[in-house]
Amino acid sequence: MQQRIPPGFIQDLLARADIVEVVGQYVELKKTGTNYKGLCPFHGEKTPSFTVSASKQFYHCFGCGAHGTAIGFLMEHAGMGFVDAVKELAGRYGMTVPEPDLDPQQLRQLQQQRSLQATLVDALQTADGFYQHRLRHSERAKNYLIARGLQGQVAKKFGLGYAPDDWQPLAGAFANYNADALVQSGLVVARDAAGDTLDPQAESFASAQRRYDRLRDRITFPIRNLRGEVIGFGGRIIDQGEPKYLNSPETAVFHKGEELYGLFEARSAISRAGYALVVEGYMDVVALAQFGVEQAVATLGTACTAQQLQKLFRHTGQVVFSFDGDTAGRRAARRAMEQALPLLSDTRVVKFLFLPAEHDPDSYVREKGAEAFEREIGRAQPLSEFLFSSLFDGVAMTTAEGRAQAIHEAGPLLSQITAPALLGQLVADLARRLEMPATELREVLRLSSPSRKPSAPAESFGMRGMKTAPRVRGGREALRAFAAVPKDPLRQLLPLLLSQPELWWSINPAQHALLSLEPGPLQGLVLTLESILEDQPELSAAALWEALRAAGHAPEEVLAESPDPLELDEAAAKQDLLAILSRLERATLKRRQDELVAGGLVADADRTEYRSLALRLKEIDQAPRG
C-alpha cells in the first residue's frame, strides 16, 4: 500500500505538514536554538534528548535512536499503519489522498478488501460489547475472576468479558445471525452437511448447515491491534475442560503469528520500563498489570514468531521472555532465541527469565509481589549466556569430540547474526570457552570478518534501539569522533546527505561517481538517492527519506548509527563531507595502485597510470586540513 500512494503526494504532504505541530500534540516541546526538544515518548527519560527539527521536518532521539518524519511519528506513537498515517496527516491539512493508480479490477478488489475488513472489525466490536455486558450480569463469571484475584478496574482496562454457556448467544447481539461476517470474523463456526468446519476465509458459506458460537462458557479476552480495534478473541474456559484457551482463527483482520495480546495496552509502560516482557498466557498479562508490571504481552498460544519480535522491537530495544524452568520451557526459549538471532543488532537485547518450576508469572507475582518479580527480571539470563548453555548442554566439553560438537551446533546459529559487534563478542567468548584462537574459530565456522559484517537492516520505519548511556558529546565533536572510527565509508557519508540533502550539490560529478562506485551493502541506497535527487533537486530531508523508503531502502538504519544528525550546521557538515570524500578517494587510488603492482607494472600504460595516481595521492596528503 505504501508504494501505491503517489510519491509526489507524499512529498507535497510533508512539505505542508509541520512536524513540530504534529509531535507537539503528544510531546511538550521547548525551542532550543533552531530545534525543539522534549522528553522522548519512546523511552523513559528525565533529561530531554528528543529533538524535532522544523527545517528538516524530522525528529531524532539521542537517547534511544528513534527518528522519523511526521508520517513515521504517527505510525510509531499512535500505532497507525502507513496508509492510515498518511490519511490522518492529510486530513489535518485539508488534503485528499488520491486513490492508488490501479486498473478497475485491482481498484475494485482493493475497495472490497477494505470494506470486508471494516465490516469484520465492526462485528468484532459489537461482540466485544456483548461479552462485556454479559460479564457484568454473570455472577458465575465474576466469581471466577474474583477467585483469580482480579479487580474490576483491570478487567475493564483489558475489556474482559464472558461468552455465555449456550450454542448461539450472539444471536442476541446481531440482527442476522446467519450473516457471513460472523463466520468471516471467527465469531461463529459454520459446518456443512458432512460436519466439516468451513474456513472463515472461504469464498462462500452456502453449504453451511449448522452455525454456533465459537466461544461458549469462557472468559473472553479481546485482542486489539495498535489502533485499539478488536481483531480477535482469546477465550479461557471457566471450569475444567480442553482446550483451556481457544483463540480466534485466521481471518482477513487477524493473523495469529503477527499479533501480541496486550501490546496496545502496554505500549506506554514498555517505553517507561525500557523493555517488553513476553509471557505465555492472557491471565499472566492481566495479573501482572494489576500488580503494576504493565509492560507484559503474550503470544497467542504459539511460539514467538519473527513478526511478533519485529513488532516489539519497534517499541523497545530490549525484550525479556518469561518461560517455565522445565524442559518444555527451555525448548520454547530455544525456539524464541532462534527467531531472535537474525533480528539482533548491536543495540538490541534479548533475555530469558526462568521462574521456579512451581510458578508462572501470575502465581509468582501474587505470592511474592511485584518487587520480587522485577528482581527476577533483573536477573534474567542474557541471550549470549542462554546460547552457550544450550550449545554445551549434554556435551562433554573436556573432550575434543565434545568441543567439535559444540562448534558444529554453533555454526548455524552464529551465522544468522548480522550485528557486527555482538557477533565479534560471541565468537571471542566462544573461542575462550573452547580454548582456541578466535580467528581459527571464525575460519571453522566460515564467518566473515566482523568489521565487514553489515548491520541488521531496519524492518520498519522508525527503528530504535534500547535505551543507551547518554552521550557526553554533541554536534561537531560527536560527528568528528564518529567519522574517525574505521567503517564503511558510505556509512560515514550517508548520515550527512540524508539529514542535509542540499550537500549533494556541493560535491562535483567525479565525487558523485566515486560514491556510486564504492562497493558495499549501502551502494544500492546511494544509487537510489542519486536518482531521486537528480530528478528532484529541491527535495527536503523528510521527503527524501520517504522516497527512499518507498523504493525499498531503510535510511533509518543508517541514521541510527549517526551521533547527532540534527546538531551539525551546513558549513561544518560540508567540511566533514569533503574530508570523508577525500579519504574515500585516497583509499580508492591506493586500491588501484595495489592492483597495478600485483600485475607487475610491465606495460608502459600501467607505469604511467601508477605515477599519475601517486601524484594525486600526494596532492590529497598535502591538502590543508579542516
Residue pairs with C-beta under 8 A, 6 or more apart in sequence:
1 81
1 82
1 83
1 100
2 82
2 83
2 549
2 550
3 550
4 100
4 101
4 102
5 83
5 86
5 97
5 98
5 100
6 98
6 101
7 546
7 547
7 550
9 95
9 97
9 98
10 71
10 86
10 543
10 546
10 547
10 550
11 536
11 539
11 540
11 543
11 546
11 547
12 95
13 71
13 86
13 89
13 90
13 93
13 95
14 57
14 69
14 70
14 71
14 540
14 542
14 543
14 546
15 540
15 543
16 93
16 95
17 57
17 70
17 89
17 92
17 93
18 54
18 70
19 52
19 53
19 54
19 57
19 58
19 59
19 69
19 70
19 73
19 542
20 29
20 36
20 52
20 54
22 70
22 73
22 74
22 89
22 92
23 29
23 36
23 38
23 52
23 59
23 70
23 73
24 36
26 41
26 73
26 77
26 78
27 38
27 39
27 41
27 50
28 38
28 39
29 36
29 37
29 38
29 52
30 36
30 37
30 38
30 48
34 53
34 54
34 55
35 51
35 52
35 53
35 54
35 566
36 51
36 52
36 53
36 54
37 48
37 49
37 50
37 51
37 52
38 48
38 50
38 52
39 45
39 46
39 48
39 50
40 48
40 49
40 50
40 61
40 63
40 64
40 66
41 50
41 77
41 271
42 50
42 61
42 64
42 66
42 76
42 77
42 271
42 315
42 464
43 61
43 63
43 64
43 66
43 271
43 274
43 316
43 464
43 467
44 271
44 272
44 273
44 274
44 467
45 63
45 467
47 470
49 61
49 62
49 63
49 470
50 59
50 60
50 61
50 62
50 63
50 66
51 59
51 60
51 61
51 62
51 566
51 567
52 58
52 59
53 59
53 60
53 566
56 499
56 500
56 540
56 541
56 542
56 566
57 69
57 70
57 540
57 541
57 542
57 543
58 67
58 68
58 69
58 70
58 72
58 541
58 542
58 545
59 66
59 67
59 68
59 73
60 66
60 67
60 559
60 564
60 565
60 566
61 67
61 464
62 470
62 471
62 474
62 563
62 564
63 467
63 468
63 470
64 317
64 464
64 465
64 466
64 467
64 468
65 317
65 347
65 463
65 464
65 465
65 468
65 560
66 76
66 462
66 464
67 462
67 464
67 556
67 559
67 560
67 565
68 75
68 76
68 461
68 462
68 545
68 556
69 542
69 545
69 546
70 89
70 542
71 82
71 85
71 86
71 89
71 461
71 546
72 85
72 461
72 462
73 462
74 80
74 84
74 85
74 88
74 89
75 81
75 82
75 85
75 461
75 462
76 314
76 461
76 462
78 85
78 88
78 227
79 225
79 226
79 227
79 228
79 264
79 267
80 88
80 226
80 227
82 461
83 97
84 227
86 97
87 97
90 96
90 97
99 107
100 106
100 107
100 110
102 110
113 252
116 184
116 252
117 252
117 253
119 181
119 184
120 181
120 184
120 185
120 251
120 252
120 253
121 229
121 230
121 231
121 253
122 181
123 174
123 179
123 181
123 182
123 185
123 187
124 185
124 187
124 222
124 229
124 230
124 231
124 232
124 233
124 253
125 229
125 230
126 173
126 174
127 170
127 173
127 185
127 187
127 230
127 233
128 159
128 161
128 220
128 222
128 230
128 233
129 173
130 161
130 169
130 170
130 172
130 173
131 161
131 162
131 163
131 215
131 220
131 222
131 233
132 159
132 160
132 161
133 161
134 141
134 161
134 162
134 163
134 164
134 169
135 141
135 142
135 155
135 160
135 161
135 162
135 219
135 220
136 142
138 162
138 164
140 238
141 162
141 219
141 238
144 219
144 238
145 155
145 160
145 219
148 283
148 287
149 287
149 290
149 366
150 160
150 286
150 287
150 290
151 290
154 286
154 289
154 290
155 286
157 265
157 289
158 221
158 222
158 262
158 265
158 285
158 286
158 289
159 221
159 222
159 224
159 230
160 219
160 220
160 221
160 286
161 219
161 220
161 222
162 218
162 219
162 220
163 169
163 213
163 215
163 216
163 217
163 218
163 220
163 235
164 216
164 217
165 216
165 217
166 213
166 216
167 212
167 213
167 216
168 177
168 211
168 212
168 213
169 213
169 216
170 177
170 182
170 187
170 188
170 213
171 177
174 182
177 188
177 211
178 211
180 205
182 188
182 211
183 189
183 190
183 198
183 200
183 205
183 208
183 211
184 200
184 201
184 251
184 252
185 200
185 248
185 251
185 253
186 200
186 214
186 232
186 233
186 248
186 249
186 251
186 254
187 213
187 214
187 215
187 233
187 248
188 211
188 212
188 213
188 214
189 197
189 211
189 212
189 213
189 214
190 197
190 198
190 205
190 208
190 210
190 211
191 197
191 198
191 208
191 209
191 210
191 211
192 198
192 207
192 208
192 209
193 207
193 209
198 205
198 207
198 208
199 249
200 249
200 250
200 251
201 250
201 251
201 252
214 235
214 246
214 248
214 249
215 233
215 235
215 246
217 237
217 238
217 239
218 235
218 236
218 237
218 238
218 246
219 235
219 236
219 238
220 233
220 234
220 235
221 233
221 234
221 235
221 236
221 261
221 282
221 286
222 230
222 232
222 233
223 230
223 231
223 232
223 233
223 234
223 247
223 248
223 254
223 259
223 261
223 300
224 230
224 231
224 263
224 264
224 265
225 231
225 253
225 259
225 264
226 263
226 264
226 267
228 264
231 248
231 251
231 253
231 254
231 259
232 247
232 248
232 251
232 253
232 254
232 256
232 259
233 247
233 248
234 245
234 246
234 247
234 248
234 261
234 282
234 300
234 301
235 245
235 246
235 247
236 244
236 245
236 282
236 283
237 243
237 244
237 245
237 246
245 281
245 282
245 301
247 256
247 300
247 301
248 254
248 256
250 256
256 300
256 301
256 302
257 302
257 305
257 307
257 308
258 305
258 307
258 308
258 311
259 300
259 308
260 278
260 297
260 298
260 299
260 300
260 308
260 311
260 312
261 282
261 285
261 297
261 298
261 299
261 300
262 282
262 285
262 286
262 289
262 296
262 297
262 298
263 297
263 311
263 312
263 315
265 289
265 294
266 276
266 285
266 289
266 294
266 295
266 296
266 297
267 315
269 294
269 295
270 276
270 295
270 315
270 316
271 315
271 316
272 295
273 295
274 316
274 317
274 318
274 466
274 467
275 295
275 316
275 318
275 319
275 320
275 349
275 466
276 295
276 296
276 297
276 312
276 315
276 316
276 318
276 319
276 320
277 288
277 293
277 295
277 296
277 297
277 320
277 322
277 353
277 377
278 296
278 297
278 298
278 299
278 304
278 312
278 319
278 320
278 321
278 322
278 336
279 285
279 288
279 296
279 297
279 298
279 322
279 360
279 361
280 298
280 299
280 322
280 323
280 332
280 360
281 298
281 360
281 362
282 298
283 362
284 296
284 298
284 322
284 360
284 361
284 362
285 296
285 297
285 298
287 361
287 362
287 365
287 366
288 294
288 296
288 361
288 362
288 365
288 370
288 373
289 296
291 365
291 366
291 369
291 370
291 373
292 370
293 365
293 370
293 373
293 374
296 361
297 312
299 305
299 308
303 332
303 335
303 336
303 339
304 321
304 335
304 336
304 339
305 339
306 339
306 342
306 343
309 319
309 339
309 340
309 343
310 343
310 459
310 460
312 319
313 319
313 343
313 348
313 459
313 463
314 459
314 460
314 462
314 463
314 464
316 466
317 347
317 348
317 349
317 464
317 465
317 466
317 467
318 348
318 349
318 350
318 351
318 466
318 467
319 340
319 348
319 349
319 350
319 351
320 350
320 351
320 352
320 353
320 377
320 380
321 333
321 336
321 350
321 351
321 352
321 353
322 353
322 355
322 361
323 329
323 330
323 332
323 333
323 336
323 352
323 353
323 354
323 355
324 354
324 355
324 357
324 360
325 354
325 355
325 356
325 357
326 357
329 354
330 354
330 390
333 352
333 354
333 386
334 390
336 350
336 352
337 350
337 352
337 383
337 386
337 387
337 390
338 413
338 416
340 350
340 383
341 413
341 416
341 417
342 416
342 417
342 418
342 456
343 456
343 459
344 350
344 383
344 417
344 418
344 419
344 422
344 456
345 418
345 419
345 422
345 455
345 456
345 465
346 419
346 420
346 421
346 422
346 455
346 465
347 465
347 466
347 468
347 560
348 419
348 465
348 466
349 382
349 383
349 466
350 382
350 383
351 380
351 381
351 382
351 383
352 380
352 381
352 383
352 386
353 376
353 377
353 379
353 380
353 381
354 381
355 361
355 364
355 376
356 364
359 367
361 373
364 372
364 373
364 376
365 373
381 389
384 425
384 426
384 429
387 413
387 426
388 429
388 430
388 433
391 406
391 409
391 410
391 413
391 430
392 406
392 433
395 402
395 403
395 405
395 406
395 409
396 402
397 403
397 406
397 433
397 434
403 434
406 434
407 434
407 441
407 444
407 445
410 430
410 445
411 445
411 446
414 423
414 426
414 427
414 430
414 445
414 447
415 445
415 446
415 447
417 423
417 426
418 453
418 454
418 455
418 456
418 457
419 453
419 455
419 456
420 450
420 451
420 453
420 454
420 455
421 450
423 447
423 450
423 453
424 450
427 438
427 441
427 442
427 445
427 447
427 450
428 438
430 441
431 437
431 438
431 440
431 441
434 441
442 448
442 449
451 486
451 487
454 520
454 521
455 557
455 561
456 557
457 554
457 557
458 554
458 556
458 557
458 560
461 549
461 556
462 556
463 554
463 556
463 557
463 560
464 560
465 560
471 478
471 563
471 564
473 481
473 563
474 563
474 564
474 567
475 564
475 567
475 568
475 572
476 567
476 568
476 572
476 576
478 563
478 564
478 567
479 562
479 563
479 564
479 568
479 572
479 573
479 576
480 576
481 563
482 492
482 561
482 562
482 563
483 492
483 576
483 579
483 580
488 520
488 521
488 522
489 518
489 520
489 580
489 583
489 584
489 587
490 515
490 518
490 520
490 522
490 523
490 525
490 526
491 522
491 558
491 561
492 580
493 515
493 577
493 580
493 581
493 584
494 522
494 525
494 526
494 529
494 555
494 558
495 558
495 559
495 561
495 562
495 565
496 503
496 568
496 573
496 576
496 577
496 580
497 503
497 504
497 529
497 577
498 529
498 541
498 544
498 545
498 555
498 558
498 559
498 565
499 541
499 559
499 562
499 565
499 566
499 568
499 573
500 541
500 570
500 573
501 533
501 539
501 540
501 541
501 544
502 570
503 570
503 573
503 574
503 577
504 512
504 529
504 530
504 533
505 537
506 574
506 577
506 578
507 577
507 578
507 581
511 581
511 585
512 530
514 581
514 584
514 585
514 588
515 526
515 530
515 581
515 584
516 523
516 526
516 527
516 530
518 526
518 584
518 588
522 558
524 553
525 548
525 553
525 555
525 558
528 548
528 551
528 553
529 544
529 548
532 539
532 544
532 547
532 548
532 551
533 539
533 544
536 543
536 547
539 547
544 555
545 555
545 556
548 555
549 555
559 565
568 576
575 626
576 626
578 626
579 625
579 626
582 620
582 623
585 620
586 617
586 620
586 621
589 613
589 616
589 617
589 620
590 617
592 609
592 613
593 610
593 613
593 614
593 617
596 606
596 609
596 610
596 613
597 610
599 606
601 607
601 610
